[in-house]
Amino acid sequence: MAEQHWQTAIDADTRFHVAVIRCSHNALLTELYQGLTEAVRASVAATSAQNERGWTIEHDGLLAAIAAGDPDRATREAGEYLDELITWQSTQD
């Protein structure tokens, strides 16, 4: 049951990222990302599997920025997300 829940969460995260890319209305970026979707999904799964301390990054700020039509805030939110991910991954090595 826990494995099924985990896979559902990974699937939802992957769909979220695909939707964010589609919101860019950039056909080239969308097509490029479609080719990378499985790699991103695998990365999310691997990162999640390593996460024994319950560490999470929330997407609420990014979603709110997109909903508000605020590309500057969305850029900041995405950058902060990546910074947190890089920082967390550097502590796992």
Secondary structure, DSSP 8 states (H G I E B T S, - for coil): -HHHHHHHHHHHHHHHHHHHHHHTT-HHHHHHHHHHHHHHHHHHHHHHHH--S------HHHHHHHHTT-HHHHHHHHHHHHHHHHHHHHHH-
